[in-house]
Amino acid sequence: MVSGADRSIVKHIVDDFFPGIFDAVISGDDVSKGKPEPEPFLKAAHMLEVNPTDCVVVENATKGVEAAKRAGMYCVAVPTYVSPDKLERADKIFDNHGELAQYLLSLK
């Protein structure tokens, strides 16, 4: 999980709602340059010991899409609070989380 939020907020969300789900968690406090810089995503790939080109990023924000693409990662997006045109750099844009889930399950 890569978030620009403070570590305490990210820790609270992960511990309360997603315990044991994420193998790497990056907060805004863990990097010197946040999104739209690629550093957060590159740090997560490094922690997971995977090549950035083998990563799929799920985003809902313009800066996040920009960061993922600058990191060399495949990016899918769901416009939860911005219009789809703001996410146009994403490789795929889904209308809703249901479509996203179907797509991700098809990658197995």
PDB file as gemmi writes it, atoms N, CA and C in Angstrom:
CRYST1    1.000    1.000    1.000  90.00  90.00  90.00 P 1                      
ATOM      1  N   MET A   1       0.856  -1.160   0.000  1.00  0.00           N  
ATOM      2  CA  MET A   1       0.000   0.000   0.000  1.00  0.00           C  
ATOM      3  C   MET A   1       0.900   1.220   0.000  1.00  0.00           C  
ATOM      4  N   VAL A   2       0.599   2.147  -0.880  1.00  0.00           N  
ATOM      5  CA  VAL A   2       1.357   3.398  -0.964  1.00  0.00           C  
ATOM      6  C   VAL A   2       0.380   4.551  -0.784  1.00  0.00           C  
ATOM      7  N   SER A   3       0.634   5.350   0.250  1.00  0.00           N  
ATOM      8  CA  SER A   3      -0.233   6.486   0.546  1.00  0.00           C  
ATOM      9  C   SER A   3       0.620   7.704   0.858  1.00  0.00           C  
ATOM     10  N   GLY A   4       0.107   8.862   0.523  1.00  0.00           N  
ATOM     11  CA  GLY A   4       0.778  10.101   0.873  1.00  0.00           C  
ATOM     12  C   GLY A   4       0.433  10.587   2.267  1.00  0.00           C  
ATOM     13  N   ALA A   5      -0.460   9.890   2.946  1.00  0.00           N  
ATOM     14  CA  ALA A   5      -0.890  10.294   4.286  1.00  0.00           C  
ATOM     15  C   ALA A   5       0.217  10.054   5.312  1.00  0.00           C  
ATOM     16  N   ASP A   6       0.071  10.698   6.472  1.00  0.00           N  
ATOM     17  CA  ASP A   6       1.023  10.508   7.562  1.00  0.00           C  
ATOM     18  C   ASP A   6       1.027   9.052   8.019  1.00  0.00           C  
ATOM     19  N   ARG A   7       2.172   8.600   8.513  1.00  0.00           N  
ATOM     20  CA  ARG A   7       2.343   7.215   8.950  1.00  0.00           C  
ATOM     21  C   ARG A   7       1.288   6.806   9.980  1.00  0.00           C  
ATOM     22  N   SER A   8       0.964   7.679  10.928  1.00  0.00           N  
ATOM     23  CA  SER A   8      -0.010   7.315  11.967  1.00  0.00           C  
ATOM     24  C   SER A   8      -1.390   7.041  11.367  1.00  0.00           C  
ATOM     25  N   ILE A   9      -1.771   7.812  10.376  1.00  0.00           N  
ATOM     26  CA  ILE A   9      -3.072   7.605   9.717  1.00  0.00           C  
ATOM     27  C   ILE A   9      -3.062   6.302   8.925  1.00  0.00           C  
ATOM     28  N   VAL A  10      -1.989   6.084   8.154  1.00  0.00           N  
ATOM     29  CA  VAL A  10      -1.882   4.865   7.347  1.00  0.00           C  
ATOM     30  C   VAL A  10      -1.869   3.640   8.254  1.00  0.00           C  
ATOM     31  N   LYS A  11      -1.101   3.692   9.334  1.00  0.00           N  
ATOM     32  CA  LYS A  11      -1.019   2.567  10.267  1.00  0.00           C  
ATOM     33  C   LYS A  11      -2.394   2.260  10.859  1.00  0.00           C  
ATOM     34  N   HIS A  12      -3.112   3.289  11.253  1.00  0.00           N  
ATOM     35  CA  HIS A  12      -4.450   3.107  11.813  1.00  0.00           C  
ATOM     36  C   HIS A  12      -5.369   2.410  10.804  1.00  0.00           C  
ATOM     37  N   ILE A  13      -5.383   2.879   9.570  1.00  0.00           N  
ATOM     38  CA  ILE A  13      -6.255   2.302   8.542  1.00  0.00           C  
ATOM     39  C   ILE A  13      -5.875   0.856   8.249  1.00  0.00           C  
ATOM     40  N   VAL A  14      -4.577   0.620   8.064  1.00  0.00           N  
ATOM     41  CA  VAL A  14      -4.126  -0.743   7.757  1.00  0.00           C  
ATOM     42  C   VAL A  14      -4.406  -1.683   8.926  1.00  0.00           C  
ATOM     43  N   ASP A  15      -4.055  -1.271  10.139  1.00  0.00           N  
ATOM     44  CA  ASP A  15      -4.257  -2.137  11.306  1.00  0.00           C  
ATOM     45  C   ASP A  15      -5.733  -2.419  11.581  1.00  0.00           C  
ATOM     46  N   ASP A  16      -6.588  -1.419  11.388  1.00  0.00           N  
ATOM     47  CA  ASP A  16      -8.006  -1.586  11.704  1.00  0.00           C  
ATOM     48  C   ASP A  16      -8.819  -2.274  10.613  1.00  0.00           C  
ATOM     49  N   PHE A  17      -8.481  -1.996   9.356  1.00  0.00           N  
ATOM     50  CA  PHE A  17      -9.328  -2.486   8.263  1.00  0.00           C  
ATOM     51  C   PHE A  17      -8.673  -3.544   7.377  1.00  0.00           C  
ATOM     52  N   PHE A  18      -7.350  -3.600   7.336  1.00  0.00           N  
ATOM     53  CA  PHE A  18      -6.653  -4.520   6.438  1.00  0.00           C  
ATOM     54  C   PHE A  18      -5.509  -5.257   7.135  1.00  0.00           C  
ATOM     55  N   PRO A  19      -5.724  -5.775   8.342  1.00  0.00           N  
ATOM     56  CA  PRO A  19      -4.610  -6.423   9.047  1.00  0.00           C  
ATOM     57  C   PRO A  19      -4.082  -7.639   8.277  1.00  0.00           C  
ATOM     58  N   GLY A  20      -2.768  -7.683   8.122  1.00  0.00           N  
ATOM     59  CA  GLY A  20      -2.133  -8.823   7.468  1.00  0.00           C  
ATOM     60  C   GLY A  20      -2.298  -8.886   5.963  1.00  0.00           C  
ATOM     61  N   ILE A  21      -2.853  -7.864   5.353  1.00  0.00           N  
ATOM     62  CA  ILE A  21      -3.112  -7.890   3.913  1.00  0.00           C  
ATOM     63  C   ILE A  21      -1.902  -7.437   3.091  1.00  0.00           C  
ATOM     64  N   PHE A  22      -1.245  -6.380   3.522  1.00  0.00           N  
ATOM     65  CA  PHE A  22      -0.180  -5.768   2.731  1.00  0.00           C  
ATOM     66  C   PHE A  22       1.201  -6.203   3.196  1.00  0.00           C  
ATOM     67  N   ASP A  23       2.042  -6.595   2.241  1.00  0.00           N  
ATOM     68  CA  ASP A  23       3.420  -6.980   2.533  1.00  0.00           C  
ATOM     69  C   ASP A  23       4.345  -5.777   2.601  1.00  0.00           C  
ATOM     70  N   ALA A  24       3.911  -4.663   2.072  1.00  0.00           N  
ATOM     71  CA  ALA A  24       4.691  -3.416   2.129  1.00  0.00           C  
ATOM     72  C   ALA A  24       3.716  -2.263   2.303  1.00  0.00           C  
ATOM     73  N   VAL A  25       4.045  -1.359   3.210  1.00  0.00           N  
ATOM     74  CA  VAL A  25       3.216  -0.179   3.448  1.00  0.00           C  
ATOM     75  C   VAL A  25       4.140   1.041   3.459  1.00  0.00           C  
ATOM     76  N   ILE A  26       3.846   1.979   2.575  1.00  0.00           N  
ATOM     77  CA  ILE A  26       4.620   3.210   2.464  1.00  0.00           C  
ATOM     78  C   ILE A  26       3.692   4.381   2.765  1.00  0.00           C  
ATOM     79  N   SER A  27       4.121   5.236   3.677  1.00  0.00           N  
ATOM     80  CA  SER A  27       3.364   6.451   3.986  1.00  0.00           C  
ATOM     81  C   SER A  27       4.143   7.658   3.485  1.00  0.00           C  
ATOM     82  N   GLY A  28       3.520   8.803   3.569  1.00  0.00           N  
ATOM     83  CA  GLY A  28       4.193  10.035   3.176  1.00  0.00           C  
ATOM     84  C   GLY A  28       5.426  10.314   4.013  1.00  0.00           C  
ATOM     85  N   ASP A  29       5.461   9.800   5.235  1.00  0.00           N  
ATOM     86  CA  ASP A  29       6.616   9.992   6.116  1.00  0.00           C  
ATOM     87  C   ASP A  29       7.806   9.124   5.735  1.00  0.00           C  
ATOM     88  N   ASP A  30       7.593   8.136   4.871  1.00  0.00           N  
ATOM     89  CA  ASP A  30       8.647   7.186   4.524  1.00  0.00           C  
ATOM     90  C   ASP A  30       9.476   7.585   3.305  1.00  0.00           C  
ATOM     91  N   VAL A  31       9.118   8.699   2.680  1.00  0.00           N  
ATOM     92  CA  VAL A  31       9.839   9.145   1.482  1.00  0.00           C  
ATOM     93  C   VAL A  31      10.178  10.620   1.590  1.00  0.00           C  
ATOM     94  N   SER A  32      11.179  11.026   0.841  1.00  0.00           N  
ATOM     95  CA  SER A  32      11.534  12.448   0.842  1.00  0.00           C  
ATOM     96  C   SER A  32      10.745  13.216  -0.209  1.00  0.00           C  
ATOM     97  N   LYS A  33      10.321  12.515  -1.261  1.00  0.00           N  
ATOM     98  CA  LYS A  33       9.527  13.134  -2.333  1.00  0.00           C  
ATOM     99  C   LYS A  33       8.300  12.276  -2.585  1.00  0.00           C  
ATOM    100  N   GLY A  34       7.142  12.841  -2.286  1.00  0.00           N  
ATOM    101  CA  GLY A  34       5.894  12.107  -2.477  1.00  0.00           C  
ATOM    102  C   GLY A  34       5.353  12.232  -3.884  1.00  0.00           C  
ATOM    103  N   LYS A  35       4.200  11.621  -4.075  1.00  0.00           N  
ATOM    104  CA  LYS A  35       3.521  11.692  -5.368  1.00  0.00           C  
ATOM    105  C   LYS A  35       3.343  13.156  -5.774  1.00  0.00           C  
ATOM    106  N   PRO A  36       3.583  13.536  -6.991  1.00  0.00           N  
ATOM    107  CA  PRO A  36       3.685  12.754  -8.216  1.00  0.00           C  
ATOM    108  C   PRO A  36       5.083  12.214  -8.527  1.00  0.00           C  
ATOM    109  N   GLU A  37       6.021  12.379  -7.618  1.00  0.00           N  
ATOM    110  CA  GLU A  37       7.334  11.762  -7.807  1.00  0.00           C  
ATOM    111  C   GLU A  37       7.180  10.247  -7.691  1.00  0.00           C  
ATOM    112  N   PRO A  38       8.006   9.476  -8.367  1.00  0.00           N  
ATOM    113  CA  PRO A  38       7.866   8.017  -8.345  1.00  0.00           C  
ATOM    114  C   PRO A  38       8.421   7.343  -7.093  1.00  0.00           C  
ATOM    115  N   GLU A  39       9.115   8.079  -6.236  1.00  0.00           N  
ATOM    116  CA  GLU A  39       9.791   7.485  -5.085  1.00  0.00           C  
ATOM    117  C   GLU A  39       8.922   6.548  -4.241  1.00  0.00           C  
ATOM    118  N   PRO A  40       7.682   6.921  -3.893  1.00  0.00           N  
ATOM    119  CA  PRO A  40       6.891   6.004  -3.055  1.00  0.00           C  
ATOM    120  C   PRO A  40       6.663   4.634  -3.697  1.00  0.00           C  
ATOM    121  N   PHE A  41       6.342   4.620  -4.971  1.00  0.00           N  
ATOM    122  CA  PHE A  41       6.092   3.350  -5.656  1.00  0.00           C  
ATOM    123  C   PHE A  41       7.376   2.561  -5.852  1.00  0.00           C  
ATOM    124  N   LEU A  42       8.460   3.248  -6.162  1.00  0.00           N  
ATOM    125  CA  LEU A  42       9.741   2.561  -6.325  1.00  0.00           C  
ATOM    126  C   LEU A  42      10.211   1.962  -5.002  1.00  0.00           C  
ATOM    127  N   LYS A  43       9.960   2.652  -3.908  1.00  0.00           N  
ATOM    128  CA  LYS A  43      10.326   2.123  -2.589  1.00  0.00           C  
ATOM    129  C   LYS A  43       9.524   0.865  -2.278  1.00  0.00           C  
ATOM    130  N   ALA A  44       8.240   0.878  -2.591  1.00  0.00           N  
ATOM    131  CA  ALA A  44       7.401  -0.306  -2.361  1.00  0.00           C  
ATOM    132  C   ALA A  44       7.892  -1.486  -3.204  1.00  0.00           C  
ATOM    133  N   ALA A  45       8.216  -1.249  -4.465  1.00  0.00           N  
ATOM    134  CA  ALA A  45       8.728  -2.323  -5.332  1.00  0.00           C  
ATOM    135  C   ALA A  45      10.029  -2.879  -4.764  1.00  0.00           C  
ATOM    136  N   HIS A  46      10.887  -1.999  -4.287  1.00  0.00           N  
ATOM    137  CA  HIS A  46      12.156  -2.430  -3.697  1.00  0.00           C  
ATOM    138  C   HIS A  46      11.899  -3.291  -2.455  1.00  0.00           C  
ATOM    139  N   MET A  47      10.992  -2.859  -1.594  1.00  0.00           N  
ATOM    140  CA  MET A  47      10.662  -3.628  -0.385  1.00  0.00           C  
ATOM    141  C   MET A  47      10.121  -5.012  -0.741  1.00  0.00           C  
ATOM    142  N   LEU A  48       9.374  -5.095  -1.821  1.00  0.00           N  
ATOM    143  CA  LEU A  48       8.773  -6.360  -2.246  1.00  0.00           C  
ATOM    144  C   LEU A  48       9.715  -7.199  -3.107  1.00  0.00           C  
ATOM    145  N   GLU A  49      10.868  -6.585  -3.450  1.00  0.00           N  
ATOM    146  CA  GLU A  49      11.866  -7.235  -4.296  1.00  0.00           C  
ATOM    147  C   GLU A  49      11.286  -7.635  -5.644  1.00  0.00           C  
ATOM    148  N   VAL A  50      10.553  -6.704  -6.253  1.00  0.00           N  
ATOM    149  CA  VAL A  50       9.992  -6.919  -7.587  1.00  0.00           C  
ATOM    150  C   VAL A  50      10.412  -5.772  -8.503  1.00  0.00           C  
ATOM    151  N   ASN A  51      10.480  -6.073  -9.769  1.00  0.00           N  
ATOM    152  CA  ASN A  51      10.813  -5.076 -10.770  1.00  0.00           C  
ATOM    153  C   ASN A  51       9.613  -4.139 -10.939  1.00  0.00           C  
ATOM    154  N   PRO A  52       9.845  -2.834 -10.973  1.00  0.00           N  
ATOM    155  CA  PRO A  52       8.714  -1.907 -11.160  1.00  0.00           C  
ATOM    156  C   PRO A  52       7.863  -2.214 -12.393  1.00  0.00           C  
ATOM    157  N   THR A  53       8.467  -2.747 -13.441  1.00  0.00           N  
ATOM    158  CA  THR A  53       7.685  -3.057 -14.650  1.00  0.00           C  
ATOM    159  C   THR A  53       6.759  -4.249 -14.451  1.00  0.00           C  
ATOM    160  N   ASP A  54       6.927  -4.984 -13.339  1.00  0.00           N  
ATOM    161  CA  ASP A  54       6.054  -6.110 -13.025  1.00  0.00           C  
ATOM    162  C   ASP A  54       4.927  -5.732 -12.060  1.00  0.00           C  
ATOM    163  N   CYS A  55       4.813  -4.457 -11.745  1.00  0.00           N  
ATOM    164  CA  CYS A  55       3.821  -3.979 -10.782  1.00  0.00           C  
ATOM    165  C   CYS A  55       2.563  -3.455 -11.455  1.00  0.00           C  
ATOM    166  N   VAL A  56       1.439  -3.621 -10.767  1.00  0.00           N  
ATOM    167  CA  VAL A  56       0.174  -3.011 -11.167  1.00  0.00           C  
ATOM    168  C   VAL A  56      -0.249  -2.092 -10.020  1.00  0.00           C  
ATOM    169  N   VAL A  57      -0.412  -0.832 -10.330  1.00  0.00           N  
ATOM    170  CA  VAL A  57      -0.829   0.162  -9.344  1.00  0.00           C  
ATOM    171  C   VAL A  57      -2.309   0.458  -9.543  1.00  0.00           C  
ATOM    172  N   VAL A  58      -3.058   0.509  -8.454  1.00  0.00           N  
ATOM    173  CA  VAL A  58      -4.466   0.908  -8.486  1.00  0.00           C  
ATOM    174  C   VAL A  58      -4.524   2.302  -7.882  1.00  0.00           C  
ATOM    175  N   GLU A  59      -5.031   3.249  -8.643  1.00  0.00           N  
ATOM    176  CA  GLU A  59      -5.047   4.650  -8.211  1.00  0.00           C  
ATOM    177  C   GLU A  59      -6.419   5.268  -8.392  1.00  0.00           C  
ATOM    178  N   ASN A  60      -6.618   6.383  -7.667  1.00  0.00           N  
ATOM    179  CA  ASN A  60      -7.849   7.164  -7.833  1.00  0.00           C  
ATOM    180  C   ASN A  60      -7.539   8.657  -7.896  1.00  0.00           C  
ATOM    181  N   ALA A  61      -6.247   8.993  -7.994  1.00  0.00           N  
ATOM    182  CA  ALA A  61      -5.850  10.400  -7.974  1.00  0.00           C  
ATOM    183  C   ALA A  61      -4.845  10.703  -9.080  1.00  0.00           C  
ATOM    184  N   THR A  62      -4.913  11.909  -9.581  1.00  0.00           N  
ATOM    185  CA  THR A  62      -4.040  12.343 -10.672  1.00  0.00           C  
ATOM    186  C   THR A  62      -2.566  12.209 -10.316  1.00  0.00           C  
ATOM    187  N   LYS A  63      -2.184  12.678  -9.121  1.00  0.00           N  
ATOM    188  CA  LYS A  63      -0.780  12.597  -8.712  1.00  0.00           C  
ATOM    189  C   LYS A  63      -0.316  11.157  -8.566  1.00  0.00           C  
ATOM    190  N   GLY A  64      -1.187  10.290  -8.137  1.00  0.00           N  
ATOM    191  CA  GLY A  64      -0.840   8.879  -8.004  1.00  0.00           C  
ATOM    192  C   GLY A  64      -0.610   8.217  -9.349  1.00  0.00           C  
ATOM    193  N   VAL A  65      -1.471   8.525 -10.318  1.00  0.00           N  
ATOM    194  CA  VAL A  65      -1.296   7.990 -11.667  1.00  0.00           C  
ATOM    195  C   VAL A  65       0.031   8.489 -12.235  1.00  0.00           C  
ATOM    196  N   GLU A  66       0.302   9.758 -12.077  1.00  0.00           N  
ATOM    197  CA  GLU A  66       1.552  10.339 -12.563  1.00  0.00           C  
ATOM    198  C   GLU A  66       2.753   9.638 -11.924  1.00  0.00           C  
ATOM    199  N   ALA A  67       2.710   9.432 -10.623  1.00  0.00           N  
ATOM    200  CA  ALA A  67       3.809   8.770  -9.918  1.00  0.00           C  
ATOM    201  C   ALA A  67       4.010   7.344 -10.419  1.00  0.00           C  
ATOM    202  N   ALA A  68       2.927   6.609 -10.594  1.00  0.00           N  
ATOM    203  CA  ALA A  68       3.019   5.230 -11.065  1.00  0.00           C  
ATOM    204  C   ALA A  68       3.634   5.167 -12.461  1.00  0.00           C  
ATOM    205  N   LYS A  69       3.191   6.014 -13.343  1.00  0.00           N  
ATOM    206  CA  LYS A  69       3.717   6.010 -14.710  1.00  0.00           C  
ATOM    207  C   LYS A  69       5.185   6.429 -14.729  1.00  0.00           C  
ATOM    208  N   ARG A  70       5.552   7.399 -13.889  1.00  0.00           N  
ATOM    209  CA  ARG A  70       6.946   7.826 -13.813  1.00  0.00           C  
ATOM    210  C   ARG A  70       7.828   6.737 -13.214  1.00  0.00           C  
ATOM    211  N   ALA A  71       7.238   5.837 -12.435  1.00  0.00           N  
ATOM    212  CA  ALA A  71       7.971   4.703 -11.864  1.00  0.00           C  
ATOM    213  C   ALA A  71       8.085   3.547 -12.852  1.00  0.00           C  
ATOM    214  N   GLY A  72       7.432   3.665 -14.003  1.00  0.00           N  
ATOM    215  CA  GLY A  72       7.474   2.610 -15.010  1.00  0.00           C  
ATOM    216  C   GLY A  72       6.498   1.486 -14.742  1.00  0.00           C  
ATOM    217  N   MET A  73       5.471   1.760 -13.969  1.00  0.00           N  
ATOM    218  CA  MET A  73       4.503   0.743 -13.575  1.00  0.00           C  
ATOM    219  C   MET A  73       3.215   0.840 -14.394  1.00  0.00           C  
ATOM    220  N   TYR A  74       2.551  -0.292 -14.521  1.00  0.00           N  
ATOM    221  CA  TYR A  74       1.239  -0.347 -15.150  1.00  0.00           C  
ATOM    222  C   TYR A  74       0.249   0.237 -14.154  1.00  0.00           C  
ATOM    223  N   CYS A  75      -0.645   1.091 -14.604  1.00  0.00           N  
ATOM    224  CA  CYS A  75      -1.546   1.768 -13.682  1.00  0.00           C  
ATOM    225  C   CYS A  75      -2.994   1.657 -14.151  1.00  0.00           C  
ATOM    226  N   VAL A  76      -3.848   1.213 -13.235  1.00  0.00           N  
ATOM    227  CA  VAL A  76      -5.290   1.204 -13.476  1.00  0.00           C  
ATOM    228  C   VAL A  76      -5.910   2.192 -12.506  1.00  0.00           C  
ATOM    229  N   ALA A  77      -7.016   2.781 -12.904  1.00  0.00           N  
ATOM    230  CA  ALA A  77      -7.604   3.827 -12.073  1.00  0.00           C  
ATOM    231  C   ALA A  77      -9.117   3.726 -12.017  1.00  0.00           C  
ATOM    232  N   VAL A  78      -9.647   4.185 -10.891  1.00  0.00           N  
ATOM    233  CA  VAL A  78     -11.090   4.332 -10.692  1.00  0.00           C  
ATOM    234  C   VAL A  78     -11.308   5.768 -10.225  1.00  0.00           C  
ATOM    235  N   PRO A  79     -12.067   6.543 -10.984  1.00  0.00           N  
ATOM    236  CA  PRO A  79     -12.296   7.952 -10.614  1.00  0.00           C  
ATOM    237  C   PRO A  79     -13.309   8.079  -9.479  1.00  0.00           C  
ATOM    238  N   THR A  80     -12.828   7.981  -8.248  1.00  0.00           N  
ATOM    239  CA  THR A  80     -13.735   8.051  -7.106  1.00  0.00           C  
ATOM    240  C   THR A  80     -14.066   9.480  -6.699  1.00  0.00           C  
ATOM    241  N   TYR A  81     -13.153  10.411  -6.943  1.00  0.00           N  
ATOM    242  CA  TYR A  81     -13.448  11.801  -6.583  1.00  0.00           C  
ATOM    243  C   TYR A  81     -12.938  12.815  -7.602  1.00  0.00           C  
ATOM    244  N   VAL A  82     -12.424  12.333  -8.721  1.00  0.00           N  
ATOM    245  CA  VAL A  82     -12.046  13.217  -9.828  1.00  0.00           C  
ATOM    246  C   VAL A  82     -12.707  12.693 -11.096  1.00  0.00           C  
ATOM    247  N   SER A  83     -12.826  13.534 -12.085  1.00  0.00           N  
ATOM    248  CA  SER A  83     -13.423  13.084 -13.340  1.00  0.00           C  
ATOM    249  C   SER A  83     -12.437  12.177 -14.077  1.00  0.00           C  
ATOM    250  N   PRO A  84     -12.951  11.228 -14.852  1.00  0.00           N  
ATOM    251  CA  PRO A  84     -12.083  10.278 -15.553  1.00  0.00           C  
ATOM    252  C   PRO A  84     -10.997  10.944 -16.401  1.00  0.00           C  
ATOM    253  N   ASP A  85     -11.291  12.097 -16.980  1.00  0.00           N  
ATOM    254  CA  ASP A  85     -10.282  12.746 -17.817  1.00  0.00           C  
ATOM    255  C   ASP A  85      -9.045  13.162 -17.025  1.00  0.00           C  
ATOM    256  N   LYS A  86      -9.173  13.330 -15.715  1.00  0.00           N  
ATOM    257  CA  LYS A  86      -8.030  13.681 -14.853  1.00  0.00           C  
ATOM    258  C   LYS A  86      -7.085  12.489 -14.663  1.00  0.00           C  
ATOM    259  N   LEU A  87      -7.557  11.296 -15.015  1.00  0.00           N  
ATOM    260  CA  LEU A  87      -6.772  10.076 -14.842  1.00  0.00           C  
ATOM    261  C   LEU A  87      -6.322   9.495 -16.185  1.00  0.00           C  
ATOM    262  N   GLU A  88      -6.356  10.311 -17.216  1.00  0.00           N  
ATOM    263  CA  GLU A  88      -6.132   9.818 -18.576  1.00  0.00           C  
ATOM    264  C   GLU A  88      -4.773   9.170 -18.814  1.00  0.00           C  
ATOM    265  N   ARG A  89      -3.788   9.428 -17.971  1.00  0.00           N  
ATOM    266  CA  ARG A  89      -2.472   8.799 -18.143  1.00  0.00           C  
ATOM    267  C   ARG A  89      -2.478   7.347 -17.687  1.00  0.00           C  
ATOM    268  N   ALA A  90      -3.508   6.930 -16.962  1.00  0.00           N  
ATOM    269  CA  ALA A  90      -3.597   5.532 -16.520  1.00  0.00           C  
ATOM    270  C   ALA A  90      -3.724   4.620 -17.734  1.00  0.00           C  
ATOM    271  N   ASP A  91      -3.242   3.403 -17.597  1.00  0.00           N  
ATOM    272  CA  ASP A  91      -3.321   2.441 -18.698  1.00  0.00           C  
ATOM    273  C   ASP A  91      -4.740   1.951 -18.926  1.00  0.00           C  
ATOM    274  N   LYS A  92      -5.526   1.880 -17.856  1.00  0.00           N  
ATOM    275  CA  LYS A  92      -6.937   1.503 -17.944  1.00  0.00           C  
ATOM    276  C   LYS A  92      -7.689   2.300 -16.893  1.00  0.00           C  
ATOM    277  N   ILE A  93      -8.879   2.742 -17.250  1.00  0.00           N  
ATOM    278  CA  ILE A  93      -9.742   3.451 -16.316  1.00  0.00           C  
ATOM    279  C   ILE A  93     -11.060   2.692 -16.226  1.00  0.00           C  
ATOM    280  N   PHE A  94     -11.482   2.414 -15.009  1.00  0.00           N  
ATOM    281  CA  PHE A  94     -12.726   1.695 -14.771  1.00  0.00           C  
ATOM    282  C   PHE A  94     -13.769   2.645 -14.210  1.00  0.00           C  
ATOM    283  N   ASP A  95     -15.023   2.379 -14.534  1.00  0.00           N  
ATOM    284  CA  ASP A  95     -16.112   3.235 -14.062  1.00  0.00           C  
ATOM    285  C   ASP A  95     -16.396   3.061 -12.573  1.00  0.00           C  
ATOM    286  N   ASN A  96     -16.093   1.866 -12.052  1.00  0.00           N  
ATOM    287  CA  ASN A  96     -16.409   1.597 -10.646  1.00  0.00           C  
ATOM    288  C   ASN A  96     -15.520   0.481 -10.103  1.00  0.00           C  
ATOM    289  N   HIS A  97     -15.616   0.258  -8.806  1.00  0.00           N  
ATOM    290  CA  HIS A  97     -14.773  -0.751  -8.163  1.00  0.00           C  
ATOM    291  C   HIS A  97     -15.156  -2.172  -8.565  1.00  0.00           C  
ATOM    292  N   GLY A  98     -16.399  -2.398  -8.933  1.00  0.00           N  
ATOM    293  CA  GLY A  98     -16.816  -3.715  -9.405  1.00  0.00           C  
ATOM    294  C   GLY A  98     -16.081  -4.100 -10.682  1.00  0.00           C  
ATOM    295  N   GLU A  99     -15.999  -3.162 -11.627  1.00  0.00           N  
ATOM    296  CA  GLU A  99     -15.256  -3.414 -12.871  1.00  0.00           C  
ATOM    297  C   GLU A  99     -13.783  -3.658 -12.572  1.00  0.00           C  
ATOM    298  N   LEU A 100     -13.228  -2.869 -11.668  1.00  0.00           N  
ATOM    299  CA  LEU A 100     -11.834  -3.044 -11.275  1.00  0.00           C  
ATOM    300  C   LEU A 100     -11.621  -4.437 -10.693  1.00  0.00           C  
ATOM    301  N   ALA A 101     -12.486  -4.861  -9.795  1.00  0.00           N  
ATOM    302  CA  ALA A 101     -12.354  -6.176  -9.164  1.00  0.00           C  
ATOM    303  C   ALA A 101     -12.396  -7.295 -10.201  1.00  0.00           C  
ATOM    304  N   GLN A 102     -13.321  -7.209 -11.146  1.00  0.00           N  
ATOM    305  CA  GLN A 102     -13.405  -8.222 -12.206  1.00  0.00           C  
ATOM    306  C   GLN A 102     -12.108  -8.267 -12.998  1.00  0.00           C  
ATOM    307  N   TYR A 103     -11.566  -7.119 -13.325  1.00  0.00           N  
ATOM    308  CA  TYR A 103     -10.320  -7.041 -14.078  1.00  0.00           C  
ATOM    309  C   TYR A 103      -9.181  -7.676 -13.279  1.00  0.00           C  
ATOM    310  N   LEU A 104      -9.043  -7.290 -12.018  1.00  0.00           N  
ATOM    311  CA  LEU A 104      -7.943  -7.814 -11.206  1.00  0.00           C  
ATOM    312  C   LEU A 104      -8.055  -9.333 -11.029  1.00  0.00           C  
ATOM    313  N   LEU A 105      -9.271  -9.839 -10.840  1.00  0.00           N  
ATOM    314  CA  LEU A 105      -9.449 -11.278 -10.710  1.00  0.00           C  
ATOM    315  C   LEU A 105      -9.114 -12.003 -12.000  1.00  0.00           C  
ATOM    316  N   SER A 106      -9.269 -11.346 -13.132  1.00  0.00           N  
ATOM    317  CA  SER A 106      -8.941 -11.965 -14.421  1.00  0.00           C  
ATOM    318  C   SER A 106      -7.425 -12.084 -14.627  1.00  0.00           C  
ATOM    319  N   LEU A 107      -6.628 -11.415 -13.823  1.00  0.00           N  
ATOM    320  CA  LEU A 107      -5.175 -11.445 -13.978  1.00  0.00           C  
ATOM    321  C   LEU A 107      -4.544 -12.690 -13.370  1.00  0.00           C  
ATOM    322  N   LYS A 108      -5.314 -13.477 -12.635  1.00  0.00           N  
ATOM    323  CA  LYS A 108      -4.774 -14.678 -11.968  1.00  0.00           C  
ATOM    324  C   LYS A 108      -4.127 -15.615 -12.940  1.00  0.00           C  
TER     325      LYS A 108                                                      
END                                                                             
